[in-house]
């Protein structure tokens, strides 16, 4: 699809319309003195990035399902025990 072209003056007068076109997937090229100087394009978000809370909830549920219930000592606790045995 060819890009929509507008002069700076046209862009100033029709800013909301040009933004709507860009959001709809059309590139808008703004010109000055016959030269392209700016390209207005939509920002494409990553799939699923807007659903972070749902992803975190799914992760928490997965952790619950895979939890073993074991409470092994931490590395620091093991080192403290070894140090206390040495005296």
PyMOL Python script that loads the backbone (N, CA, C, O; Angstrom):
from pymol import cmd

cmd.read_pdbstr("""\
ATOM      1  N   UNK A   1       0.851  -1.181   0.000  1.00  0.00           N
ATOM      2  CA  UNK A   1       0.000   0.000   0.000  1.00  0.00           C
ATOM      3  C   UNK A   1       0.892   1.237   0.000  1.00  0.00           C
ATOM      4  O   UNK A   1       1.765   1.361   0.859  1.00  0.00           O
ATOM      5  N   UNK A   2       0.692   2.147  -0.939  1.00  0.00           N
ATOM      6  CA  UNK A   2       1.514   3.361  -0.967  1.00  0.00           C
ATOM      7  C   UNK A   2       1.194   4.247   0.225  1.00  0.00           C
ATOM      8  O   UNK A   2       0.078   4.249   0.744  1.00  0.00           O
ATOM      9  N   UNK A   3       2.185   4.985   0.638  1.00  0.00           N
ATOM     10  CA  UNK A   3       2.023   5.859   1.802  1.00  0.00           C
ATOM     11  C   UNK A   3       1.219   7.093   1.432  1.00  0.00           C
ATOM     12  O   UNK A   3       1.306   7.600   0.314  1.00  0.00           O
ATOM     13  N   UNK A   4       0.442   7.562   2.383  1.00  0.00           N
ATOM     14  CA  UNK A   4      -0.271   8.834   2.258  1.00  0.00           C
ATOM     15  C   UNK A   4       0.771   9.934   2.382  1.00  0.00           C
ATOM     16  O   UNK A   4       1.659   9.837   3.228  1.00  0.00           O
ATOM     17  N   UNK A   5       0.691  10.968   1.571  1.00  0.00           N
ATOM     18  CA  UNK A   5       1.642  12.075   1.624  1.00  0.00           C
ATOM     19  C   UNK A   5       0.899  13.358   1.971  1.00  0.00           C
ATOM     20  O   UNK A   5      -0.183  13.629   1.449  1.00  0.00           O
ATOM     21  N   UNK A   6       1.501  14.143   2.864  1.00  0.00           N
ATOM     22  CA  UNK A   6       0.909  15.424   3.259  1.00  0.00           C
ATOM     23  C   UNK A   6       2.030  16.418   3.504  1.00  0.00           C
ATOM     24  O   UNK A   6       3.112  16.055   3.965  1.00  0.00           O
ATOM     25  N   UNK A   7       1.756  17.681   3.187  1.00  0.00           N
ATOM     26  CA  UNK A   7       2.720  18.736   3.499  1.00  0.00           C
ATOM     27  C   UNK A   7       2.634  19.048   4.981  1.00  0.00           C
ATOM     28  O   UNK A   7       1.707  18.606   5.660  1.00  0.00           O
ATOM     29  N   UNK A   8       3.586  19.799   5.480  1.00  0.00           N
ATOM     30  CA  UNK A   8       3.549  20.194   6.887  1.00  0.00           C
ATOM     31  C   UNK A   8       2.257  20.943   7.188  1.00  0.00           C
ATOM     32  O   UNK A   8       1.626  20.705   8.217  1.00  0.00           O
ATOM     33  N   UNK A   9       1.865  21.833   6.306  1.00  0.00           N
ATOM     34  CA  UNK A   9       0.644  22.614   6.518  1.00  0.00           C
ATOM     35  C   UNK A   9      -0.589  21.713   6.563  1.00  0.00           C
ATOM     36  O   UNK A   9      -1.464  21.893   7.409  1.00  0.00           O
ATOM     37  N   UNK A  10      -0.654  20.745   5.650  1.00  0.00           N
ATOM     38  CA  UNK A  10      -1.770  19.799   5.646  1.00  0.00           C
ATOM     39  C   UNK A  10      -1.761  18.945   6.915  1.00  0.00           C
ATOM     40  O   UNK A  10      -2.814  18.655   7.482  1.00  0.00           O
ATOM     41  N   UNK A  11      -0.572  18.547   7.353  1.00  0.00           N
ATOM     42  CA  UNK A  11      -0.466  17.734   8.562  1.00  0.00           C
ATOM     43  C   UNK A  11      -0.953  18.520   9.783  1.00  0.00           C
ATOM     44  O   UNK A  11      -1.654  17.974  10.635  1.00  0.00           O
ATOM     45  N   UNK A  12      -0.582  19.797   9.866  1.00  0.00           N
ATOM     46  CA  UNK A  12      -1.024  20.618  10.993  1.00  0.00           C
ATOM     47  C   UNK A  12      -2.541  20.769  11.004  1.00  0.00           C
ATOM     48  O   UNK A  12      -3.159  20.774  12.069  1.00  0.00           O
ATOM     49  N   UNK A  13      -3.133  20.890   9.840  1.00  0.00           N
ATOM     50  CA  UNK A  13      -4.582  21.088   9.748  1.00  0.00           C
ATOM     51  C   UNK A  13      -5.362  19.791   9.953  1.00  0.00           C
ATOM     52  O   UNK A  13      -6.525  19.820  10.357  1.00  0.00           O
ATOM     53  N   UNK A  14      -4.720  18.654   9.674  1.00  0.00           N
ATOM     54  CA  UNK A  14      -5.426  17.363   9.715  1.00  0.00           C
ATOM     55  C   UNK A  14      -4.725  16.343  10.606  1.00  0.00           C
ATOM     56  O   UNK A  14      -4.746  15.147  10.316  1.00  0.00           O
ATOM     57  N   UNK A  15      -4.114  16.802  11.670  1.00  0.00           N
ATOM     58  CA  UNK A  15      -3.297  15.938  12.528  1.00  0.00           C
ATOM     59  C   UNK A  15      -4.066  14.715  13.023  1.00  0.00           C
ATOM     60  O   UNK A  15      -3.564  13.595  12.921  1.00  0.00           O
ATOM     61  N   UNK A  16      -5.270  14.905  13.554  1.00  0.00           N
ATOM     62  CA  UNK A  16      -6.054  13.787  14.100  1.00  0.00           C
ATOM     63  C   UNK A  16      -6.362  12.758  13.011  1.00  0.00           C
ATOM     64  O   UNK A  16      -6.302  11.552  13.253  1.00  0.00           O
ATOM     65  N   UNK A  17      -6.690  13.238  11.822  1.00  0.00           N
ATOM     66  CA  UNK A  17      -6.998  12.326  10.714  1.00  0.00           C
ATOM     67  C   UNK A  17      -5.763  11.519  10.313  1.00  0.00           C
ATOM     68  O   UNK A  17      -5.863  10.317  10.066  1.00  0.00           O
ATOM     69  N   UNK A  18      -4.622  12.160  10.247  1.00  0.00           N
ATOM     70  CA  UNK A  18      -3.388  11.464   9.867  1.00  0.00           C
ATOM     71  C   UNK A  18      -2.995  10.429  10.911  1.00  0.00           C
ATOM     72  O   UNK A  18      -2.515   9.349  10.566  1.00  0.00           O
ATOM     73  N   UNK A  19      -3.193  10.750  12.186  1.00  0.00           N
ATOM     74  CA  UNK A  19      -2.905   9.778  13.253  1.00  0.00           C
ATOM     75  C   UNK A  19      -3.829   8.574  13.110  1.00  0.00           C
ATOM     76  O   UNK A  19      -3.396   7.431  13.253  1.00  0.00           O
ATOM     77  N   UNK A  20      -5.103   8.836  12.829  1.00  0.00           N
ATOM     78  CA  UNK A  20      -6.052   7.733  12.643  1.00  0.00           C
ATOM     79  C   UNK A  20      -5.642   6.842  11.471  1.00  0.00           C
ATOM     80  O   UNK A  20      -5.755   5.618  11.553  1.00  0.00           O
ATOM     81  N   UNK A  21      -5.172   7.442  10.397  1.00  0.00           N
ATOM     82  CA  UNK A  21      -4.697   6.655   9.252  1.00  0.00           C
ATOM     83  C   UNK A  21      -3.513   5.777   9.653  1.00  0.00           C
ATOM     84  O   UNK A  21      -3.455   4.600   9.298  1.00  0.00           O
ATOM     85  N   UNK A  22      -2.571   6.359  10.396  1.00  0.00           N
ATOM     86  CA  UNK A  22      -1.396   5.600  10.834  1.00  0.00           C
ATOM     87  C   UNK A  22      -1.804   4.467  11.767  1.00  0.00           C
ATOM     88  O   UNK A  22      -1.274   3.361  11.669  1.00  0.00           O
ATOM     89  N   UNK A  23      -2.731   4.734  12.662  1.00  0.00           N
ATOM     90  CA  UNK A  23      -3.201   3.679  13.572  1.00  0.00           C
ATOM     91  C   UNK A  23      -3.868   2.552  12.795  1.00  0.00           C
ATOM     92  O   UNK A  23      -3.842   1.399  13.224  1.00  0.00           O
ATOM     93  N   UNK A  24      -4.460   2.880  11.663  1.00  0.00           N
ATOM     94  CA  UNK A  24      -5.090   1.882  10.813  1.00  0.00           C
ATOM     95  C   UNK A  24      -4.110   1.103   9.952  1.00  0.00           C
ATOM     96  O   UNK A  24      -4.513   0.221   9.194  1.00  0.00           O
ATOM     97  N   UNK A  25      -2.830   1.422  10.063  1.00  0.00           N
ATOM     98  CA  UNK A  25      -1.807   0.669   9.348  1.00  0.00           C
ATOM     99  C   UNK A  25      -1.220   1.369   8.141  1.00  0.00           C
ATOM    100  O   UNK A  25      -0.335   0.823   7.483  1.00  0.00           O
ATOM    101  N   UNK A  26      -1.691   2.563   7.838  1.00  0.00           N
ATOM    102  CA  UNK A  26      -1.167   3.284   6.675  1.00  0.00           C
ATOM    103  C   UNK A  26      -0.004   4.174   7.096  1.00  0.00           C
ATOM    104  O   UNK A  26      -0.089   4.875   8.104  1.00  0.00           O
ATOM    105  N   UNK A  27       1.068   4.148   6.336  1.00  0.00           N
ATOM    106  CA  UNK A  27       2.173   5.070   6.580  1.00  0.00           C
ATOM    107  C   UNK A  27       1.786   6.443   6.053  1.00  0.00           C
ATOM    108  O   UNK A  27       1.156   6.561   5.002  1.00  0.00           O
ATOM    109  N   UNK A  28       2.165   7.478   6.791  1.00  0.00           N
ATOM    110  CA  UNK A  28       1.907   8.854   6.370  1.00  0.00           C
ATOM    111  C   UNK A  28       3.264   9.548   6.261  1.00  0.00           C
ATOM    112  O   UNK A  28       4.011   9.620   7.237  1.00  0.00           O
ATOM    113  N   UNK A  29       3.570  10.048   5.089  1.00  0.00           N
ATOM    114  CA  UNK A  29       4.831  10.751   4.869  1.00  0.00           C
ATOM    115  C   UNK A  29       4.531  12.245   4.847  1.00  0.00           C
ATOM    116  O   UNK A  29       3.659  12.702   4.107  1.00  0.00           O
ATOM    117  N   UNK A  30       5.254  12.996   5.657  1.00  0.00           N
ATOM    118  CA  UNK A  30       5.079  14.450   5.709  1.00  0.00           C
ATOM    119  C   UNK A  30       6.250  15.077   4.958  1.00  0.00           C
ATOM    120  O   UNK A  30       7.411  14.717   5.154  1.00  0.00           O
ATOM    121  N   UNK A  31       5.900  16.035   4.086  1.00  0.00           N
ATOM    122  CA  UNK A  31       6.908  16.643   3.225  1.00  0.00           C
ATOM    123  C   UNK A  31       7.093  18.128   3.543  1.00  0.00           C
ATOM    124  O   UNK A  31       6.211  18.785   4.095  1.00  0.00           O
ATOM    125  N   UNK A  32       8.247  18.619   3.181  1.00  0.00           N
ATOM    126  CA  UNK A  32       8.548  20.046   3.275  1.00  0.00           C
ATOM    127  C   UNK A  32       9.318  20.416   2.023  1.00  0.00           C
ATOM    128  O   UNK A  32      10.348  19.816   1.714  1.00  0.00           O
ATOM    129  N   UNK A  33       8.822  21.392   1.315  1.00  0.00           N
ATOM    130  CA  UNK A  33       9.444  21.843   0.076  1.00  0.00           C
ATOM    131  C   UNK A  33       9.667  20.689  -0.904  1.00  0.00           C
ATOM    132  O   UNK A  33      10.684  20.624  -1.595  1.00  0.00           O
ATOM    133  N   UNK A  34       8.684  19.778  -0.943  1.00  0.00           N
ATOM    134  CA  UNK A  34       8.740  18.671  -1.886  1.00  0.00           C
ATOM    135  C   UNK A  34       9.588  17.484  -1.463  1.00  0.00           C
ATOM    136  O   UNK A  34       9.676  16.494  -2.189  1.00  0.00           O
ATOM    137  N   UNK A  35      10.219  17.575  -0.284  1.00  0.00           N
ATOM    138  CA  UNK A  35      11.063  16.467   0.199  1.00  0.00           C
ATOM    139  C   UNK A  35      10.405  15.785   1.377  1.00  0.00           C
ATOM    140  O   UNK A  35       9.855  16.447   2.257  1.00  0.00           O
ATOM    141  N   UNK A  36      10.457  14.461   1.399  1.00  0.00           N
ATOM    142  CA  UNK A  36       9.946  13.699   2.536  1.00  0.00           C
ATOM    143  C   UNK A  36      10.845  13.952   3.738  1.00  0.00           C
ATOM    144  O   UNK A  36      12.061  13.781   3.654  1.00  0.00           O
ATOM    145  N   UNK A  37      10.251  14.360   4.855  1.00  0.00           N
ATOM    146  CA  UNK A  37      11.060  14.652   6.046  1.00  0.00           C
ATOM    147  C   UNK A  37      10.673  13.810   7.258  1.00  0.00           C
ATOM    148  O   UNK A  37      11.486  13.615   8.161  1.00  0.00           O
ATOM    149  N   UNK A  38       9.421  13.303   7.285  1.00  0.00           N
ATOM    150  CA  UNK A  38       8.953  12.537   8.440  1.00  0.00           C
ATOM    151  C   UNK A  38       8.029  11.427   7.955  1.00  0.00           C
ATOM    152  O   UNK A  38       7.258  11.613   7.014  1.00  0.00           O
ATOM    153  N   UNK A  39       8.115  10.270   8.608  1.00  0.00           N
ATOM    154  CA  UNK A  39       7.177   9.182   8.332  1.00  0.00           C
ATOM    155  C   UNK A  39       6.435   8.875   9.631  1.00  0.00           C
ATOM    156  O   UNK A  39       7.049   8.615  10.666  1.00  0.00           O
ATOM    157  N   UNK A  40       5.117   8.909   9.557  1.00  0.00           N
ATOM    158  CA  UNK A  40       4.259   8.617  10.702  1.00  0.00           C
ATOM    159  C   UNK A  40       3.741   7.197  10.541  1.00  0.00           C
ATOM    160  O   UNK A  40       3.046   6.894   9.572  1.00  0.00           O
ATOM    161  N   UNK A  41       4.078   6.320  11.490  1.00  0.00           N
ATOM    162  CA  UNK A  41       3.634   4.925  11.429  1.00  0.00           C
ATOM    163  C   UNK A  41       3.098   4.506  12.789  1.00  0.00           C
ATOM    164  O   UNK A  41       3.428   5.109  13.811  1.00  0.00           O
ATOM    165  N   UNK A  42       2.283   3.486  12.793  1.00  0.00           N
ATOM    166  CA  UNK A  42       1.751   2.960  14.054  1.00  0.00           C
ATOM    167  C   UNK A  42       2.825   2.147  14.761  1.00  0.00           C
ATOM    168  O   UNK A  42       3.700   1.570  14.115  1.00  0.00           O
ATOM    169  N   UNK A  43       2.761   2.101  16.056  1.00  0.00           N
ATOM    170  CA  UNK A  43       3.648   1.244  16.846  1.00  0.00           C
ATOM    171  C   UNK A  43       2.951  -0.093  16.999  1.00  0.00           C
ATOM    172  O   UNK A  43       1.831  -0.170  17.504  1.00  0.00           O
ATOM    173  N   UNK A  44       3.621  -1.140  16.561  1.00  0.00           N
ATOM    174  CA  UNK A  44       3.046  -2.472  16.643  1.00  0.00           C
ATOM    175  C   UNK A  44       3.493  -3.092  17.964  1.00  0.00           C
ATOM    176  O   UNK A  44       4.686  -3.277  18.202  1.00  0.00           O
ATOM    177  N   UNK A  45       2.532  -3.407  18.809  1.00  0.00           N
ATOM    178  CA  UNK A  45       2.886  -4.003  20.101  1.00  0.00           C
ATOM    179  C   UNK A  45       3.160  -5.485  19.932  1.00  0.00           C
ATOM    180  O   UNK A  45       2.649  -6.121  19.010  1.00  0.00           O
ATOM    181  N   UNK A  46       3.959  -6.021  20.814  1.00  0.00           N
ATOM    182  CA  UNK A  46       4.286  -7.434  20.783  1.00  0.00           C
ATOM    183  C   UNK A  46       3.051  -8.241  21.172  1.00  0.00           C
ATOM    184  O   UNK A  46       2.287  -7.819  22.040  1.00  0.00           O
ATOM    185  N   UNK A  47       2.848  -9.385  20.545  1.00  0.00           N
ATOM    186  CA  UNK A  47       1.699 -10.206  20.914  1.00  0.00           C
ATOM    187  C   UNK A  47       1.760 -10.599  22.382  1.00  0.00           C
ATOM    188  O   UNK A  47       2.791 -11.075  22.859  1.00  0.00           O
ATOM    189  N   UNK A  48       0.684 -10.406  23.084  1.00  0.00           N
ATOM    190  CA  UNK A  48       0.605 -10.808  24.480  1.00  0.00           C
ATOM    191  C   UNK A  48       1.208  -9.826  25.461  1.00  0.00           C
ATOM    192  O   UNK A  48       1.053 -10.002  26.669  1.00  0.00           O
ATOM    193  N   UNK A  49       1.893  -8.795  24.984  1.00  0.00           N
ATOM    194  CA  UNK A  49       2.549  -7.887  25.921  1.00  0.00           C
ATOM    195  C   UNK A  49       1.547  -7.082  26.730  1.00  0.00           C
ATOM    196  O   UNK A  49       1.867  -6.625  27.827  1.00  0.00           O
ATOM    197  N   UNK A  50       0.340  -6.902  26.210  1.00  0.00           N
ATOM    198  CA  UNK A  50      -0.653  -6.136  26.944  1.00  0.00           C
ATOM    199  C   UNK A  50      -1.360  -6.986  27.991  1.00  0.00           C
ATOM    200  O   UNK A  50      -2.180  -6.472  28.751  1.00  0.00           O
ATOM    201  N   UNK A  51      -1.056  -8.269  28.039  1.00  0.00           N
ATOM    202  CA  UNK A  51      -1.751  -9.155  28.956  1.00  0.00           C
ATOM    203  C   UNK A  51      -0.802  -9.696  30.019  1.00  0.00           C
ATOM    204  O   UNK A  51      -0.821 -10.890  30.318  1.00  0.00           O
ATOM    205  N   UNK A  52       0.019  -8.833  30.588  1.00  0.00           N
ATOM    206  CA  UNK A  52       1.042  -9.235  31.549  1.00  0.00           C
ATOM    207  C   UNK A  52       0.444  -9.829  32.813  1.00  0.00           C
ATOM    208  O   UNK A  52       0.966 -10.814  33.335  1.00  0.00           O
ATOM    209  N   UNK A  53      -0.645  -9.247  33.318  1.00  0.00           N
ATOM    210  CA  UNK A  53      -1.259  -9.745  34.548  1.00  0.00           C
ATOM    211  C   UNK A  53      -1.750 -11.186  34.380  1.00  0.00           C
ATOM    212  O   UNK A  53      -1.580 -12.006  35.282  1.00  0.00           O
ATOM    213  N   UNK A  54      -2.348 -11.491  33.252  1.00  0.00           N
ATOM    214  CA  UNK A  54      -2.810 -12.855  33.004  1.00  0.00           C
ATOM    215  C   UNK A  54      -1.627 -13.816  32.944  1.00  0.00           C
ATOM    216  O   UNK A  54      -1.705 -14.936  33.449  1.00  0.00           O
ATOM    217  N   UNK A  55      -0.538 -13.380  32.331  1.00  0.00           N
ATOM    218  CA  UNK A  55       0.653 -14.221  32.257  1.00  0.00           C
ATOM    219  C   UNK A  55       1.228 -14.478  33.647  1.00  0.00           C
ATOM    220  O   UNK A  55       1.629 -15.601  33.952  1.00  0.00           O
ATOM    221  N   UNK A  56       1.272 -13.446  34.495  1.00  0.00           N
ATOM    222  CA  UNK A  56       1.781 -13.620  35.858  1.00  0.00           C
ATOM    223  C   UNK A  56       0.897 -14.560  36.664  1.00  0.00           C
ATOM    224  O   UNK A  56       1.400 -15.366  37.446  1.00  0.00           O
ATOM    225  N   UNK A  57      -0.414 -14.465  36.480  1.00  0.00           N
ATOM    226  CA  UNK A  57      -1.336 -15.366  37.180  1.00  0.00           C
ATOM    227  C   UNK A  57      -1.116 -16.805  36.734  1.00  0.00           C
ATOM    228  O   UNK A  57      -1.151 -17.728  37.549  1.00  0.00           O
ATOM    229  N   UNK A  58      -0.889 -16.992  35.433  1.00  0.00           N
ATOM    230  CA  UNK A  58      -0.625 -18.331  34.900  1.00  0.00           C
ATOM    231  C   UNK A  58       0.673 -18.888  35.468  1.00  0.00           C
ATOM    232  O   UNK A  58       0.749 -20.071  35.800  1.00  0.00           O
ATOM    233  N   UNK A  59       1.689 -18.048  35.582  1.00  0.00           N
ATOM    234  CA  UNK A  59       2.968 -18.456  36.146  1.00  0.00           C
ATOM    235  C   UNK A  59       2.821 -18.858  37.616  1.00  0.00           C
ATOM    236  O   UNK A  59       3.378 -19.869  38.045  1.00  0.00           O
ATOM    237  N   UNK A  60       2.073 -18.066  38.381  1.00  0.00           N
ATOM    238  CA  UNK A  60       1.842 -18.395  39.797  1.00  0.00           C
ATOM    239  C   UNK A  60       1.128 -19.733  39.931  1.00  0.00           C
ATOM    240  O   UNK A  60       1.467 -20.532  40.805  1.00  0.00           O
ATOM    241  N   UNK A  61       0.140 -19.985  39.070  1.00  0.00           N
ATOM    242  CA  UNK A  61      -0.591 -21.258  39.102  1.00  0.00           C
ATOM    243  C   UNK A  61       0.343 -22.413  38.763  1.00  0.00           C
ATOM    244  O   UNK A  61       0.262 -23.468  39.392  1.00  0.00           O
ATOM    245  N   UNK A  62       1.219 -22.241  37.790  1.00  0.00           N
ATOM    246  CA  UNK A  62       2.182 -23.270  37.423  1.00  0.00           C
ATOM    247  C   UNK A  62       3.113 -23.576  38.593  1.00  0.00           C
ATOM    248  O   UNK A  62       3.435 -24.735  38.853  1.00  0.00           O
ATOM    249  N   UNK A  63       3.539 -22.535  39.291  1.00  0.00           N
ATOM    250  CA  UNK A  63       4.401 -22.752  40.466  1.00  0.00           C
ATOM    251  C   UNK A  63       3.678 -23.554  41.533  1.00  0.00           C
ATOM    252  O   UNK A  63       4.271 -24.425  42.170  1.00  0.00           O
ATOM    253  N   UNK A  64       2.387 -23.261  41.733  1.00  0.00           N
ATOM    254  CA  UNK A  64       1.601 -24.018  42.718  1.00  0.00           C
ATOM    255  C   UNK A  64       1.499 -25.488  42.320  1.00  0.00           C
ATOM    256  O   UNK A  64       1.632 -26.376  43.162  1.00  0.00           O
ATOM    257  N   UNK A  65       1.264 -25.738  41.042  1.00  0.00           N
ATOM    258  CA  UNK A  65       1.090 -27.105  40.567  1.00  0.00           C
ATOM    259  C   UNK A  65       2.368 -27.916  40.627  1.00  0.00           C
ATOM    260  O   UNK A  65       2.316 -29.134  40.799  1.00  0.00           O
ATOM    261  N   UNK A  66       3.512 -27.268  40.490  1.00  0.00           N
ATOM    262  CA  UNK A  66       4.782 -27.993  40.454  1.00  0.00           C
ATOM    263  C   UNK A  66       5.548 -27.947  41.770  1.00  0.00           C
ATOM    264  O   UNK A  66       6.651 -28.486  41.862  1.00  0.00           O
ATOM    265  N   UNK A  67       4.977 -27.313  42.786  1.00  0.00           N
ATOM    266  CA  UNK A  67       5.653 -27.225  44.085  1.00  0.00           C
ATOM    267  C   UNK A  67       5.767 -28.619  44.712  1.00  0.00           C
ATOM    268  O   UNK A  67       4.811 -29.395  44.685  1.00  0.00           O
ATOM    269  N   UNK A  68       6.926 -28.928  45.268  1.00  0.00           N
ATOM    270  CA  UNK A  68       7.152 -30.246  45.872  1.00  0.00           C
ATOM    271  C   UNK A  68       6.894 -30.235  47.367  1.00  0.00           C
ATOM    272  O   UNK A  68       6.707 -31.293  47.968  1.00  0.00           O
ATOM    273  N   UNK A  69       6.882 -29.082  47.966  1.00  0.00           N
ATOM    274  CA  UNK A  69       6.678 -28.998  49.411  1.00  0.00           C
ATOM    275  C   UNK A  69       7.962 -29.171  50.199  1.00  0.00           C
ATOM    276  O   UNK A  69       7.966 -29.019  51.421  1.00  0.00           O
ATOM    277  N   UNK A  70       9.040 -29.483  49.522  1.00  0.00           N
ATOM    278  CA  UNK A  70      10.314 -29.662  50.219  1.00  0.00           C
ATOM    279  C   UNK A  70      10.835 -28.312  50.682  1.00  0.00           C
ATOM    280  O   UNK A  70      10.673 -27.295  50.009  1.00  0.00           O
ATOM    281  N   UNK A  71      11.464 -28.332  51.845  1.00  0.00           N
ATOM    282  CA  UNK A  71      12.065 -27.109  52.376  1.00  0.00           C
ATOM    283  C   UNK A  71      13.507 -27.399  52.756  1.00  0.00           C
ATOM    284  O   UNK A  71      13.868 -27.394  53.932  1.00  0.00           O
ATOM    285  N   UNK A  72      14.313 -27.650  51.756  1.00  0.00           N
ATOM    286  CA  UNK A  72      15.734 -27.916  51.986  1.00  0.00           C
ATOM    287  C   UNK A  72      16.403 -26.673  52.542  1.00  0.00           C
ATOM    288  O   UNK A  72      15.979 -25.552  52.262  1.00  0.00           O
ATOM    289  N   UNK A  73      17.459 -26.877  53.340  1.00  0.00           N
ATOM    290  CA  UNK A  73      18.179 -25.709  53.849  1.00  0.00           C
ATOM    291  C   UNK A  73      18.834 -24.931  52.705  1.00  0.00           C
ATOM    292  O   UNK A  73      19.210 -25.494  51.677  1.00  0.00           O
ATOM    293  N   UNK A  74      18.954 -23.642  52.916  1.00  0.00           N
ATOM    294  CA  UNK A  74      19.618 -22.810  51.922  1.00  0.00           C
ATOM    295  C   UNK A  74      21.120 -23.053  51.983  1.00  0.00           C
ATOM    296  O   UNK A  74      21.619 -23.657  52.933  1.00  0.00           O
ATOM    297  N   UNK A  75      21.822 -22.593  50.989  1.00  0.00           N
ATOM    298  CA  UNK A  75      23.277 -22.717  50.961  1.00  0.00           C
ATOM    299  C   UNK A  75      23.886 -22.029  52.167  1.00  0.00           C
ATOM    300  O   UNK A  75      24.827 -22.540  52.775  1.00  0.00           O
ATOM    301  N   UNK A  76      23.347 -20.864  52.513  1.00  0.00           N
ATOM    302  CA  UNK A  76      23.864 -20.116  53.668  1.00  0.00           C
ATOM    303  C   UNK A  76      23.666 -20.898  54.966  1.00  0.00           C
ATOM    304  O   UNK A  76      24.554 -20.917  55.818  1.00  0.00           O
ATOM    305  N   UNK A  77      22.515 -21.539  55.121  1.00  0.00           N
ATOM    306  CA  UNK A  77      22.257 -22.348  56.325  1.00  0.00           C
ATOM    307  C   UNK A  77      23.202 -23.539  56.395  1.00  0.00           C
ATOM    308  O   UNK A  77      23.694 -23.877  57.471  1.00  0.00           O
ATOM    309  N   UNK A  78      23.460 -24.182  55.252  1.00  0.00           N
ATOM    310  CA  UNK A  78      24.387 -25.311  55.223  1.00  0.00           C
ATOM    311  C   UNK A  78      25.795 -24.870  55.596  1.00  0.00           C
ATOM    312  O   UNK A  78      26.480 -25.558  56.354  1.00  0.00           O
ATOM    313  N   UNK A  79      26.233 -23.727  55.070  1.00  0.00           N
ATOM    314  CA  UNK A  79      27.562 -23.203  55.412  1.00  0.00           C
ATOM    315  C   UNK A  79      27.652 -22.832  56.894  1.00  0.00           C
ATOM    316  O   UNK A  79      28.671 -23.089  57.534  1.00  0.00           O
ATOM    317  N   UNK A  80      26.596 -22.232  57.441  1.00  0.00           N
ATOM    318  CA  UNK A  80      26.596 -21.906  58.870  1.00  0.00           C
ATOM    319  C   UNK A  80      26.716 -23.174  59.725  1.00  0.00           C
ATOM    320  O   UNK A  80      27.435 -23.184  60.724  1.00  0.00           O
ATOM    321  N   UNK A  81      26.014 -24.238  59.331  1.00  0.00           N
ATOM    322  CA  UNK A  81      26.101 -25.501  60.078  1.00  0.00           C
ATOM    323  C   UNK A  81      27.524 -26.065  60.032  1.00  0.00           C
ATOM    324  O   UNK A  81      28.054 -26.514  61.048  1.00  0.00           O
ATOM    325  N   UNK A  82      28.131 -26.037  58.851  1.00  0.00           N
ATOM    326  CA  UNK A  82      29.506 -26.536  58.723  1.00  0.00           C
ATOM    327  C   UNK A  82      30.493 -25.710  59.540  1.00  0.00           C
ATOM    328  O   UNK A  82      31.410 -26.258  60.151  1.00  0.00           O
ATOM    329  N   UNK A  83      30.311 -24.417  59.550  1.00  0.00           N
ATOM    330  CA  UNK A  83      31.182 -23.540  60.347  1.00  0.00           C
ATOM    331  C   UNK A  83      31.031 -23.795  61.832  1.00  0.00           C
ATOM    332  O   UNK A  83      32.016 -23.773  62.571  1.00  0.00           O
ATOM    333  N   UNK A  84      29.816 -24.035  62.274  1.00  0.00           N
ATOM    334  CA  UNK A  84      29.595 -24.258  63.702  1.00  0.00           C
ATOM    335  C   UNK A  84      30.157 -25.613  64.143  1.00  0.00           C
ATOM    336  O   UNK A  84      30.568 -25.764  65.294  1.00  0.00           O
ATOM    337  N   UNK A  85      30.178 -26.591  63.247  1.00  0.00           N
ATOM    338  CA  UNK A  85      30.756 -27.904  63.554  1.00  0.00           C
ATOM    339  C   UNK A  85      32.273 -27.810  63.719  1.00  0.00           C
ATOM    340  O   UNK A  85      32.852 -28.562  64.502  1.00  0.00           O
ATOM    341  N   UNK A  86      32.913 -26.914  63.005  1.00  0.00           N
ATOM    342  CA  UNK A  86      34.367 -26.754  63.083  1.00  0.00           C
ATOM    343  C   UNK A  86      34.780 -26.058  64.376  1.00  0.00           C
ATOM    344  O   UNK A  86      35.893 -26.230  64.872  1.00  0.00           O
ATOM    345  N   UNK A  87      33.860 -25.276  64.900  1.00  0.00           N
ATOM    346  CA  UNK A  87      34.115 -24.622  66.166  1.00  0.00           C
ATOM    347  C   UNK A  87      34.795 -23.368  66.074  1.00  0.00           C
ATOM    348  O   UNK A  87      35.059 -22.732  67.095  1.00  0.00           O
TER     349      UNK A  87
END
""", "prot")
cmd.dss("prot")
cmd.show_as("cartoon", "prot")
cmd.util.cbc("prot")
cmd.orient("prot")
